[in-house]
């Protein structure tokens, strides 16, 4: 074969190798992009085509009901987000960030999440388990945390902590936490309490014990709890205003100041910031709406369907304590999973949680099957606001109007807008007030 022919063959071979290398590079880059979404490209995206079903919620009426709520003498500011069939339908702020000030609440105003923070802790721990870093069924005694419990707690697992099955009395030593005592020292001394039940056998809501999750995250990851939450959840989900700790709240461009009854401003108290897994998250309603979408399965690279099932699945019934209103009686089959509550309402399975710290309220409630739900944040000690969630679901499901808020303007009443029926008295059946 002539020299020129050899040169031609060599040139062709070089070009083929270059093309193949380029294809491999593009494929590798595409794979990396699919697994590592930049901060400005949220992982909460339409994985499937948007559901074509029209809205069944009357948003003019819903906003009218919100306007009625805002007339309550204890309401100051409120932010609301709704999703129907995987699509954001409402994202609005109402009222002000501080009573008597012109600062308006917007979709980016930052509030405290209070106990909604428990779902973040659950997602971090369950994510570490999904990556093989720990076992949810491992005895807690192997993880080197500060927690002690009454009696023999050698079989208490990570799952028991995240589902409030520690055997402690409800809200153990919260008053001491609020008085300024160190949460790790309190956690280390919880074993001196009398047992409420055998660990793993009953439900009793906790904050100090639940924050053992922050220790687990830090020990397994080798990073601070706030850093892990930011890098593994907030940034990839596009939750741009989310943070852990008091500084994150008060440094926000727009943040909601806390208020007590009568719209009286109060100071931000740090007690529950010191148990970040139980109550340390701050974020906006835009962020909380993204969090709800992720819980509906719209961010599978961050929260897989297996992780969602692990967190949402009911683990223990939550029997009632104290007086309950009509809304609590309407949410049936109340149970707790891992950082999440579950209910049945009008034959539909719902997942959610509520939160409250001095001067703030928060809630999330959604129907995973319908990919529909509502999120709310407000800056006052007013529990009535939570009743709006069932007015939303009544509209979503096409149910008769019920005046869950127990209030309405004269115009609404003239139009029948305050509800055709008062909040009903339903038979009690294992429901518990969300917290």
DASUL-V480205 format. One line per field, one symbol per residue. psi: psi as a letter, one per 20 degrees, with the letter a starting at -180 (. if undefined). A space follows every 50 residues. Layout:
psi=???
This chain:
psi=pqhhgghgghgghggghgghhggggggggggghhinpqhjnqinrnhrqq piprpipnhggghghghggiipiipfqqppqqppljpphpnqqqbrhppi qioqprijpprqiciihhhggghgghghghjjhrphjqphiiikripqqq bokhjprghhgijllijqqplokhhhghijqphhhghhjhiiqqqhrppi irpopqgghhihhhggggghhjrqgggggghhfgghikmijqrpqhhhgi iqhoqpqqqaqjkoqrqppjgihimhhhkjqqrrhgghghggghiijjmh hgorhgggggghpphpqnqqpaqqrhghhhorlprpcnjqqqrppkjppq qaqqqprojqqqqppqohhilqaqqqprlrmoihhhihhhhghgggjkrq ppmhhkrqrhgghhjjijpiqrpqoqppmkqqpq.
